[in-house]
Amino acid sequence: MSAQDEGTPRPAESAESAEPAEPSEPAEPAEPAEGDAPTVRLTRAAIRQARTASTTPAAVSPAAAPVPLVPAPLVVVVMAGLATLVGLSALAGPGAACLAVGFCAVVLAWGWALLVEAPVPRTATAVVGAGVVAITATAGLTQTEPYLTWVPVALAVSVMVAFLREVFRPHGRPHLTHGMAGSVGALAVTTSGATMVALPHYPRGGPWVLLGMVAVALAALAQLLARFDVMRRWLLLVVVVLGVGGALVVAAGAGGIPLLGAAAVGALVAVIAHSMLRILLVLPTARGTQALASAASASVLVVGVLVYVVARFYAG
């Protein structure tokens, strides 16, 4: 800067700029525009609530609630027929019981892959079919006590084959857990039914199977009452009454079977078969002859272990 500039006095600042600025009032928050979304404070509680809302299905209003389950007549006929077949075969002996339970297991494997939407359903049906036949045949071919000693071995080998099938499935392994769970479920249900093959070896074992299967057949027939609105809320009670009544009639006719034990088996078996059927029929794939027949067969076989345990408790 030159000396001339230094000696030149600077112009006085204006009076307005010289006066101290008055403190400004705090600005009011701008009101959101009409189309703007309101601002939400992101607290931890709000974040948790948002995550829960994103993973929880929306509540269903009473007007949009699904219609109560009404099974197709095919399911009722197949379930009652298979239960009657197993019950009467048990009276004829272990060999006939093995054939009847084996037939139910084949029906189960026939449509199980379609029912549970197993990946690559053809190989899944083959693996499950071989497993259920092996489990049932093992129970039928064992003619010495303990009659079920090789059934766990057959189950373990079948599960291992099902696992290897999932591991070496071509085109990668999508839905591996889903496919494995479906196969193991079918094998577990068949194992429960295979226990009824051993009961005719014991005293009064055949009548125990018969009373249990009569309760299952009556529980299947009770499903027809679901078509009437007035009976839907009382359907489970009707199932229990029919199961207990049918079991008591068979126990009184056969003789030598405690009525209390027969009533307990009738009630529990009927409720379990009824519940299993309802669980399977709500699946979106429960359509068509194969899937419906598989669901009916599973409802018959799943109660086998309960009949076996109670019968062995009273038979000693």
VOBA-1610 file (N, C-alpha, C; in pm, whole numbers, padded with zeros to 5 digits, always signed):
BEGIN
Met+00087-00119+00000Met+00000+00000+00000Met+00091+00124+00000Ser+00058+00225-00078Ser+00142+00345-00092Ser+00124+00437+00028Ala+00219+00532+00042Ala+00211+00629+00154Ala+00093+00721+00139Gln+00061+00756+00011Gln-00055+00841-00011Gln-00182+00778+00038Asp-00188+00647+00014Asp-00308+00574+00062Asp-00314+00571+00212Glu-00190+00562+00276Glu-00190+00554+00420Glu-00236+00684+00483Gly-00203+00797+00417Gly-00241+00924+00476Gly-00382+00965+00448Thr-00442+00903+00355Thr-00579+00938+00321Thr-00674+00881+00422Pro-00755+00967+00487Pro-00846+00911+00589Pro-00958+00830+00523Arg-00994+00723+00592Arg-01100+00637+00541Arg-01236+00702+00564Pro-01334+00681+00474Pro-01466+00740+00494Pro-01533+00683+00617Ala-01602+00771+00686Ala-01669+00726+00810Ala-01780+00628+00777Glu-01790+00536+00860Glu-01895+00437+00840Glu-02029+00501+00867Ser-02129+00452+00807Ser-02265+00504+00824Ser-02313+00483+00965Ala-02410+00568+01001Ala-02463+00559+01138Ala-02528+00425+01164Glu-02589+00373+01063Glu-02658+00244+01083Glu-02560+00133+01111Ser-02445+00137+01038Ser-02347+00031+01059Ser-02272+00049+01189Ala-02264+00180+01237Ala-02192+00204+01361Ala-02272+00162+01482Glu-02405+00169+01472Glu-02487+00130+01587Glu-02482-00020+01609Pro-02483-00058+01733Pro-02481-00203+01761Pro-02609-00269+01712Ala-02590-00385+01656Ala-02707-00458+01600Ala-02794-00508+01713Glu-02922-00487+01693Glu-03017-00537+01792Glu-03025-00689+01786Pro-03039-00753+01901Pro-03049-00901+01899Pro-03171-00945+01822Ser-03146-01031+01729Ser-03256-01080+01644Ser-03338-01183+01720Glu-03465-01182+01690Glu-03554-01280+01753Glu-03531-01419+01694Pro-03541-01521+01777Pro-03520-01657+01723Pro-03620-01687+01613Ala-03567-01741+01507Ala-03653-01772+01392Ala-03750-01883+01427Glu-03872-01861+01389Glu-03973-01964+01415Glu-03953-02080+01317Pro-03972-02206+01365Pro-03955-02320+01273Pro-04055-02311+01160Ala-04002-02336+01042Ala-04088-02328+00924Ala-04192-02439+00929Glu-04312-02398+00900Glu-04419-02499+00899Glu-04404-02588+00777Pro-04425-02719+00795Pro-04411-02809+00681Pro-04514-02776+00575Ala-04471-02789+00452Ala-04565-02769+00342Ala-04676-02870+00348Glu-04775-02840+00268Glu-04895-02926+00274Glu-04866-03069+00233Gly-04775-03087+00137Gly-04746-03222+00089Gly-04630-03290+00157Asp-04559-03220+00249Asp-04442-03279+00313Asp-04484-03375+00422Ala-04402-03478+00442Ala-04428-03575+00548Ala-04379-03519+00680Pro-04448-03546+00790Pro-04405-03495+00920Pro-04272-03557+00961Thr-04191-03477+01029Thr-04060-03524+01073Thr-04074-03608+01199Val-04010-03727+01198Val-04016-03818+01311Val-03878-03831+01371Arg-03869-03816+01499Arg-03742-03830+01568Arg-03703-03977+01575Leu-03585-04011+01524Leu-03539-04149+01518Leu-03478-04189+01651Thr-03559-04235+01740Thr-03511-04290+01866Thr-03492-04440+01852Arg-03429-04500+01951Arg-03408-04645+01946Arg-03540-04720+01949Ala-03634-04668+02027Ala-03765-04734+02032Ala-03834-04728+01897Ala-03821-04610+01829Ala-03884-04597+01697Ala-03821-04691+01596Ile-03687-04706+01604Ile-03619-04796+01511Ile-03662-04940+01535Arg-03669-04981+01664Arg-03713-05118+01694Arg-03856-05141+01647Gln-03941-05040+01665Gln-04079-05054+01622Gln-04088-05067+01470Ala-04004-04992+01398Ala-04005-05001+01253Ala-03957-05137+01204Arg-03854-05189+01272Arg-03805-05322+01233Arg-03910-05429+01260Thr-03978-05419+01374Thr-04082-05516+01406Thr-04196-05509+01306Ala-04232-05386+01266Ala-04342-05372+01171Ala-04306-05426+01034Ser-04175-05419+00999Ser-04135-05468+00868Ser-04129-05619+00861Thr-04115-05687+00975Thr-04107-05833+00977Thr-04232-05900+01025Thr-04327-05824+01077Thr-04450-05882+01128Thr-04561-05864+01026Pro-04635-05972+00990Pro-04743-05956+00895Pro-04850-05864+00948Ala-04912-05795+00857Ala-05017-05700+00896Ala-05132-05773+00960Ala-05193-05707+01059Ala-05306-05769+01127Ala-05423-05784+01031Val-05492-05894+01044Val-05605-05923+00957Val-05732-05879+01027Ser-05806-05798+00963Ser-05930-05751+01021Ser-06031-05863+01026Pro-06128-05858+01118Pro-06227-05965+01125Pro-06300-05985+00993Ala-06320-05878+00917Ala-06392-05894+00791Ala-06309-05970+00689Ala-06171-05957+00698Ala-06085-06025+00601Ala-06030-06156+00653Ala-06076-06203+00767Ala-06026-06328+00823Ala-06058-06444+00732Pro-05968-06545+00724Pro-05994-06658+00635Pro-06113-06740+00679Val-06175-06803+00583Val-06290-06888+00612Val-06242-07013+00685Pro-06311-07062+00787Pro-06269-07183+00856Pro-06251-07300+00759Leu-06158-07389+00797Leu-06121-07499+00710Leu-06238-07593+00687Val-06261-07627+00561Val-06363-07725+00523Val-06293-07829+00437Pro-06258-07945+00491Pro-06184-08044+00413Pro-06266-08097+00295Ala-06194-08137+00191Ala-06259-08198+00076Ala-06307-08338+00114Pro-06416-08383+00053Pro-06464-08520+00085Pro-06361-08627+00058Leu-06270-08604-00039Leu-06167-08704-00069Leu-06079-08730+00052Val-06043-08624+00124Val-05957-08641+00242Val-06028-08724+00348Val-06154-08697+00370Val-06231-08769+00471Val-06240-08917+00436Val-06270-08946+00311Val-06285-09086+00268Val-06153-09160+00279Val-06045-09100+00232Val-05914-09167+00236Val-05868-09187+00380Met-05884-09087+00463Met-05840-09097+00603Met-05918-09204+00677Ala-06050-09203+00663Ala-06131-09304+00731Ala-06102-09444+00676Gly-06082-09455+00544Gly-06054-09586+00485Gly-05921-09643+00529Leu-05817-09561+00531Leu-05686-09609+00574Leu-05685-09647+00722Ala-05752-09568+00804Ala-05759-09602+00946Ala-05832-09734+00968Thr-05941-09755+00896Thr-06014-09883+00909Thr-05929-09999+00861Leu-05854-09980+00752Leu-05768-10086+00700Leu-05661-10125+00802Val-05597-10028+00863Val-05492-10059+00962Val-05551-10125+01085Gly-05665-10077+01132Gly-05726-10135+01252Gly-05767-10279+01233Leu-05833-10310+01122Leu-05876-10448+01097Leu-05756-10539+01068Ser-05654-10488+01001Ser-05535-10569+00973Ser-05461-10606+01100Ala-05461-10518+01199Ala-05393-10549+01325Ala-05457-10667+01396Leu-05587-10687+01376Leu-05653-10803+01437Leu-05607-10933+01372Ala-05565-10924+01245Ala-05523-11045+01173Ala-05381-11087+01206Gly-05301-10998+01261Gly-05165-11036+01297Gly-05061-10936+01251Pro-04936-10957+01290Pro-04830-10862+01255Pro-04805-10850+01106Gly-04816-10962+01033Gly-04791-10957+00889Gly-04892-10868+00817Ala-05019-10887+00848Ala-05122-10804+00787Ala-05109-10658+00829Ala-05074-10636+00955Ala-05054-10498+01001Ala-04938-10432+00929Cys-04832-10509+00902Cys-04717-10454+00830Cys-04757-10412+00689Leu-04835-10494+00622Leu-04879-10461+00486Leu-04968-10337+00486Ala-05058-10328+00584Ala-05149-10213+00589Ala-05073-10084+00619Val-04984-10088+00719Val-04906-09969+00751Val-04813-09933+00636Gly-04756-10034+00571Gly-04671-10008+00455Gly-04748-09942+00341Phe-04872-09985+00320Phe-04954-09922+00217Phe-04981-09775+00251Cys-05010-09747+00377Cys-05030-09607+00419Cys-04903-09525+00400Ala-04788-09586+00427Ala-04661-09515+00411Ala-04634-09484+00264Val-04669-09577+00175Val-04650-09552+00032Val-04742-09439-00015Val-04866-09438+00034Val-04957-09328+00000Val-04902-09196+00051Leu-04843-09198+00170Leu-04782-09077+00225Leu-04670-09027+00135Ala-04581-09118+00093Ala-04467-09077+00010Ala-04512-09036-00130Trp-04624-09088-00177Trp-04673-09060-00312Trp-04695-08911-00336Gly-04751-08842-00239Gly-04781-08701-00259Gly-04712-08607-00163Trp-04620-08658-00080Trp-04560-08574+00023Trp-04474-08463-00038Ala-04397-08494-00142Ala-04311-08393-00203Ala-04393-08278-00261Leu-04509-08309-00316Leu-04596-08203-00368Leu-04660-08125-00254Leu-04693-08193-00146Leu-04759-08127-00034Leu-04668-08026+00034Val-04541-08061+00051Val-04447-07972+00121Val-04360-07890+00026Glu-04389-07899-00104Glu-04314-07824-00205Glu-04164-07853-00197Ala-04129-07980-00197Ala-03989-08018-00189Ala-03918-07983-00319Pro-03795-07933-00311Pro-03719-07906-00434Pro-03685-08037-00505Val-03696-08039-00635Val-03677-08158-00718Val-03768-08270-00665Pro-03899-08258-00684Pro-03993-08351-00620Pro-03977-08497-00662Arg-03926-08523-00782Arg-03914-08664-00826Arg-03814-08740-00740Thr-03695-08685-00724Thr-03596-08754-00641Thr-03637-08752-00494Ala-03704-08646-00451Ala-03752-08643-00312Ala-03853-08754-00288Thr-03943-08777-00382Thr-04040-08885-00368Thr-03972-09020-00365Ala-03870-09038-00448Ala-03798-09166-00451Ala-03726-09193-00319Val-03659-09090-00266Val-03585-09108-00141Val-03680-09134-00024Val-03787-09055-00015Val-03884-09075+00093Val-03954-09210+00078Gly-03988-09247-00044Gly-04053-09377-00065Gly-03966-09494-00023Ala-03838-09488-00060Ala-03747-09596-00018Ala-03732-09599+00134Gly-03729-09481+00195Gly-03714-09477+00341Gly-03834-09532+00415Val-03955-09494+00372Val-04073-09541+00444Val-04093-09691+00426Val-04057-09743+00310Val-04067-09888+00289Val-03965-09961+00377Ala-03844-09907+00387Ala-03741-09970+00471Ala-03781-09969+00618Ile-03837-09859+00665Ile-03877-09850+00806Ile-03989-09949+00837Thr-04090-09954+00751Thr-04202-10044+00776Thr-04159-10190+00764Ala-04078-10222+00663Ala-04032-10360+00645Ala-03946-10405+00762Thr-03865-10316+00816Thr-03782-10351+00932Thr-03868-10388+01052Ala-03975-10314+01072Ala-04065-10346+01183Ala-04138-10477+01160Gly-04173-10507+01035Gly-04248-10630+01007Gly-04162-10755+01005Leu-04036-10742+00965Leu-03950-10860+00953Leu-03886-10901+01084Thr-03888-10817+01184Thr-03832-10852+01314Thr-03934-10935+01392Gln-03903-11061+01416Gln-03997-11153+01478Gln-03961-11190+01621Thr-03860-11126+01677Thr-03821-11155+01815Thr-03819-11024+01894Glu-03835-11040+02024Glu-03833-10925+02115Glu-03690-10870+02127Pro-03670-10741+02125Pro-03765-10632+02101Pro-03796-10617+01952Tyr-03921-10599+01920Tyr-03964-10601+01782Tyr-03930-10473+01706Leu-03902-10367+01776Leu-03870-10240+01710Leu-03723-10205+01719Thr-03638-10303+01747Thr-03498-10273+01772Thr-03425-10217+01651Trp-03465-10258+01528Trp-03397-10212+01408Trp-03465-10093+01341Val-03578-10052+01394Val-03648-09938+01333Val-03567-09809+01346Pro-03506-09778+01461Pro-03421-09657+01466Pro-03305-09661+01368Val-03251-09781+01344Val-03141-09792+01248Val-03191-09759+01108Ala-03306-09814+01071Ala-03363-09784+00939Ala-03395-09635+00925Leu-03444-09575+01033Leu-03473-09432+01030Leu-03345-09351+01011Ala-03239-09388+01084Ala-03112-09314+01075Ala-03052-09324+00934Val-03055-09443+00877Val-03000-09460+00742Val-03084-09382+00641Ser-03215-09382+00657Ser-03302-09308+00565Ser-03277-09158+00574Val-03259-09108+00695Val-03228-08965+00712Val-03094-08931+00649Met-02996-09021+00662Met-02866-08996+00603Met-02875-08992+00451Val-02951-09083+00393Val-02969-09083+00247Val-03039-08955+00203Ala-03140-08912+00278Ala-03208-08788+00244Ala-03113-08669+00252Phe-03024-08669+00349Phe-02927-08560+00361Phe-02829-08561+00245Leu-02780-08678+00208Leu-02687-08687+00096Leu-02754-08646-00034Arg-02881-08678-00046Arg-02954-08636-00165Arg-02959-08484-00175Glu-02977-08416-00061Glu-02978-08270-00063Glu-02839-08214-00092Val-02736-08277-00040Val-02600-08225-00058Val-02556-08238-00204Phe-02585-08349-00267Phe-02541-08373-00404Phe-02649-08341-00507Arg-02745-08260-00468Arg-02848-08219-00563Arg-02786-08131-00671Pro-02819-08153-00799Pro-02759-08071-00905Pro-02810-07928-00901His-02736-07841-00972His-02772-07700-00985His-02771-07629-00848Gly-02672-07661-00767Gly-02663-07596-00637Gly-02758-07659-00536Arg-02770-07591-00422Arg-02855-07644-00315Arg-02951-07537-00264Pro-03036-07480-00349Pro-03134-07385-00297Pro-03239-07455-00213His-03284-07390-00107His-03388-07444-00018His-03345-07578+00042Leu-03218-07590+00079Leu-03168-07716+00135Leu-03239-07750+00266Thr-03251-07652+00355Thr-03315-07677+00484Thr-03461-07716+00466His-03528-07648+00375His-03669-07679+00349His-03685-07821+00297Gly-03601-07861+00202Gly-03611-07997+00148Gly-03577-08103+00251Met-03476-08075+00334Met-03438-08172+00436Met-03547-08187+00541Ala-03607-08076+00582Ala-03713-08082+00681Ala-03834-08160+00629Gly-03866-08142+00502Gly-03978-08217+00445Gly-03953-08367+00444Ser-03834-08409+00404Ser-03803-08552+00401Ser-03802-08613+00541Val-03740-08545+00635Val-03735-08596+00772Val-03874-08603+00833Gly-03959-08507+00801Gly-04096-08510+00853Gly-04171-08634+00808Ala-04160-08669+00681Ala-04227-08789+00631Ala-04172-08915+00697Leu-04041-08921+00714Leu-03980-09039+00776Leu-04021-09051+00923Ala-04031-08938+00994Ala-04071-08942+01134Ala-04216-08988+01149Val-04304-08939+01063Val-04444-08981+01069Val-04456-09130+01041Thr-04381-09180+00944Thr-04384-09323+00913Thr-04331-09406+01029Thr-04227-09359+01096Thr-04173-09432+01212Thr-04277-09442+01322Ser-04353-09335+01342Ser-04460-09341+01441Ser-04564-09446+01403Gly-04601-09451+01276Gly-04697-09553+01234Gly-04643-09693+01240Ala-04512-09710+01218Ala-04452-09844+01219Ala-04459-09910+01356Thr-04473-09833+01461Thr-04483-09894+01594Thr-04609-09980+01607Met-04712-09951+01528Met-04835-10032+01535Met-04815-10170+01476Val-04708-10189+01396Val-04681-10321+01340Val-04643-10419+01450Ala-04575-10371+01554Ala-04529-10459+01661Ala-04637-10492+01762Leu-04743-10415+01771Leu-04843-10436+01876Leu-04916-10570+01868Pro-04949-10624+01750Pro-05016-10755+01748Pro-04935-10869+01810His-04805-10849+01832His-04725-10952+01900His-04761-10963+02048Tyr-04819-10860+02105Tyr-04847-10855+02248Tyr-04994-10888+02274Pro-05024-10933+02396Pro-05164-10962+02430Pro-05251-10837+02415Arg-05364-10854+02351Arg-05460-10745+02327Arg-05401-10631+02246Gly-05291-10656+02179Gly-05230-10550+02100Gly-05314-10513+01979Gly-05370-10614+01913Gly-05455-10586+01798Gly-05577-10501+01831Pro-05653-10535+01936Pro-05766-10448+01974Pro-05725-10306+02012Trp-05608-10288+02070Trp-05562-10153+02100Trp-05545-10072+01971Val-05485-10134+01871Val-05471-10065+01742Val-05608-10036+01682Leu-05698-10132+01692Leu-05831-10113+01634Leu-05905-09997+01699Leu-05902-09988+01831Leu-05976-09880+01897Leu-05915-09744+01864Gly-05782-09741+01850Gly-05719-09616+01811Gly-05756-09574+01670Met-05760-09671+01579Met-05795-09640+01440Met-05943-09607+01424Val-06027-09666+01506Val-06170-09629+01503Val-06185-09483+01545Ala-06111-09441+01646Ala-06116-09301+01687Ala-06068-09209+01576Val-05964-09250+01501Val-05915-09170+01389Val-06020-09162+01279Ala-06083-09275+01248Ala-06184-09276+01143Ala-06303-09186+01179Leu-06346-09191+01305Leu-06457-09105+01347Leu-06416-08957+01347Ala-06289-08930+01383Ala-06241-08792+01376Ala-06240-08742+01232Ala-06210-08831+01137Ala-06215-08793+00996Ala-06357-08762+00952Leu-06450-08846+00992Leu-06590-08824+00953Leu-06645-08696+01015Ala-06595-08661+01132Ala-06641-08537+01197Ala-06604-08413+01117Gln-06503-08424+01028Gln-06464-08308+00949Gln-06576-08262+00856Leu-06666-08353+00823Leu-06777-08315+00736Leu-06869-08213+00802Leu-06868-08208+00935Leu-06953-08112+01005Leu-06902-07970+00992Ala-06778-07952+00944Ala-06724-07818+00928Ala-06797-07739+00821Arg-06876-07806+00739Arg-06953-07735+00637Arg-07068-07656+00696Phe-07105-07686+00818Phe-07215-07615+00883Phe-07157-07510+00977Asp-07201-07386+00960Asp-07145-07276+01039Asp-07166-07296+01189Val-07278-07351+01228Val-07308-07366+01369Val-07218-07469+01437Met-07159-07561+01358Met-07079-07669+01416Met-06930-07639+01417Arg-06887-07534+01349Arg-06744-07512+01336Arg-06676-07482+01470Arg-06738-07404+01555Arg-06676-07372+01683Arg-06678-07489+01779Trp-06765-07587+01756Trp-06775-07704+01844Trp-06710-07827+01782Leu-06637-07810+01671Leu-06587-07926+01598Leu-06487-08006+01681Leu-06397-07940+01752Leu-06299-08012+01831Leu-06366-08093+01941Leu-06468-08037+02005Leu-06540-08110+02108Leu-06610-08232+02049Val-06668-08217+01931Val-06732-08330+01864Val-06630-08439+01833Val-06512-08398+01789Val-06406-08495+01759Val-06368-08574+01884Val-06354-08505+01997Val-06319-08574+02122Val-06429-08672+02163Val-06554-08628+02156Val-06665-08714+02198Val-06673-08838+02110Leu-06660-08820+01980Leu-06665-08935+01889Leu-06547-09029+01911Gly-06428-08972+01932Gly-06312-09057+01955Gly-06323-09139+02081Val-06368-09076+02189Val-06385-09150+02315Val-06495-09254+02302Gly-06607-09217+02240Gly-06717-09312+02225Gly-06679-09433+02142Gly-06611-09409+02029Gly-06570-09523+01946Gly-06470-09613+02015Ala-06374-09555+02088Ala-06276-09636+02159Ala-06340-09719+02270Leu-06436-09662+02341Leu-06503-09736+02448Leu-06587-09851+02393Val-06649-09830+02280Val-06728-09938+02220Val-06638-10055+02181Val-06524-10027+02120Val-06431-10134+02081Val-06374-10202+02204Ala-06338-10125+02307Ala-06282-10184+02428Ala-06383-10273+02498Ala-06508-10230+02504Ala-06612-10312+02567Ala-06636-10439+02489Gly-06631-10431+02357Gly-06653-10550+02276Gly-06536-10647+02280Ala-06414-10596+02285Ala-06297-10684+02287Ala-06275-10748+02423Gly-06304-10675+02530Gly-06283-10728+02665Gly-06136-10727+02704Gly-06112-10711+02831Gly-05974-10713+02880Gly-05898-10584+02861Ile-05963-10479+02811Ile-05898-10350+02791Ile-05955-10251+02891Pro-05874-10187+02973Pro-05926-10089+03069Pro-05999-09976+02998Leu-06117-09947+03048Leu-06197-09844+02983Leu-06134-09706+02997Leu-06067-09680+03110Leu-06002-09551+03127Leu-05890-09531+03025Gly-05811-09633+03007Gly-05704-09623+02908Gly-05759-09611+02767Ala-05866-09684+02737Ala-05927-09675+02605Ala-05983-09536+02580Ala-06046-09477+02682Ala-06100-09342+02666Ala-05988-09240+02644Ala-05878-09256+02717Ala-05765-09164+02700Ala-05706-09174+02560Val-05689-09298+02512Val-05636-09315+02377Val-05732-09258+02274Gly-05861-09284+02290Gly-05958-09233+02194Gly-05957-09082+02185Ala-05952-09015+02300Ala-05953-08869+02300Ala-05825-08812+02239Leu-05710-08862+02284Leu-05583-08807+02237Leu-05559-08836+02089Val-05589-08958+02049Val-05567-08995+01910Val-05656-08912+01817Ala-05781-08896+01855Ala-05873-08818+01771Ala-05827-08673+01759Val-05783-08613+01870Val-05739-08474+01866Val-05611-08460+01783Ile-05517-08551+01798Ile-05391-08542+01723Ile-05416-08560+01574Ala-05497-08658+01537Ala-05527-08679+01395Ala-05600-08559+01336His-05695-08507+01411His-05769-08388+01366His-05675-08269+01349Ser-05585-08247+01444Ser-05493-08134+01436Ser-05395-08150+01321Met-05344-08271+01302Met-05250-08295+01193Met-05315-08266+01058Leu-05437-08308+01043Leu-05507-08285+00917Leu-05526-08136+00892Arg-05565-08062+00994Arg-05588-07919+00978Arg-05456-07846+00946Ile-05347-07890+01008Ile-05218-07826+00982Ile-05176-07846+00837Leu-05195-07966+00785Leu-05150-07995+00650Leu-05241-07934+00544Leu-05369-07927+00573Leu-05462-07878+00471Leu-05459-07727+00454Val-05399-07655+00547Val-05388-07510+00527Val-05270-07474+00438Leu-05187-07571+00402Leu-05078-07544+00310Leu-05134-07507+00173Pro-05075-07410+00106Pro-05127-07371-00025Pro-05117-07481-00129Thr-05031-07581-00106Thr-05015-07691-00202Thr-05110-07807-00175Ala-05196-07797-00075Ala-05287-07907-00042Ala-05402-07908-00143Arg-05368-07934-00266Arg-05465-07942-00374Arg-05432-08064-00458Gly-05529-08125-00516Gly-05504-08241-00600Gly-05510-08371-00521Thr-05523-08480-00594Thr-05542-08611-00531Thr-05420-08654-00452Gln-05300-08638-00509Gln-05180-08687-00442Gln-05156-08616-00310Ala-05162-08485-00311Ala-05134-08410-00188Ala-05239-08437-00082Leu-05366-08445-00120Leu-05472-08470-00023Leu-05462-08610+00036Ala-05431-08708-00048Ala-05415-08845+00002Ala-05296-08855+00097Ser-05188-08783+00067Ser-05071-08784+00155Ser-05104-08722+00290Ala-05181-08613+00290Ala-05220-08551+00417Ala-05308-08644+00500Ala-05399-08715+00434Ala-05485-08809+00506Ala-05405-08924+00565Ser-05308-08977+00490Ser-05225-09087+00540Ser-05138-09042+00656Ala-05083-08921+00648Ala-05001-08871+00759Ala-05083-08857+00886Ser-05210-08818+00873Ser-05296-08805+00992Ser-05326-08940+01056Val-05319-09046+00979Val-05341-09181+01034Val-05215-09233+01101Leu-05100-09216+01036Leu-04976-09276+01087Leu-04919-09202+01207Val-04945-09073+01218Val-04880-08994+01322Val-04922-09035+01463Val-05036-09101+01478Val-05085-09137+01611Val-05034-09272+01658Gly-04957-09342+01575Gly-04917-09478+01608Gly-04838-09489+01737Val-04743-09400+01759Val-04659-09412+01877Val-04740-09392+02005Leu-04843-09309+02001Leu-04928-09291+02119Leu-05003-09419+02153Val-05060-09482+02052Val-05129-09610+02075Val-05032-09714+02130Tyr-04910-09717+02076Tyr-04811-09814+02120Tyr-04773-09793+02266Val-04748-09670+02306Val-04704-09642+02443Val-04813-09679+02544Val-04937-09641+02518Val-05045-09672+02612Val-05071-09822+02617Ala-05071-09887+02502Ala-05094-10031+02498Ala-04985-10108+02572Arg-04859-10069+02555Arg-04750-10135+02624Arg-04756-10107+02774Phe-04806-09989+02814Phe-04818-09958+02956Phe-04917-10052+03024Tyr-05027-10080+02959Tyr-05127-10166+03018Tyr-05097-10314+02996Ala-05025-10345+02887Ala-04994-10486+02860Ala-04874-10534+02941Gly-04790-10441+02987Gly-04676-10480+03067Gly-04557-10524+02985
//
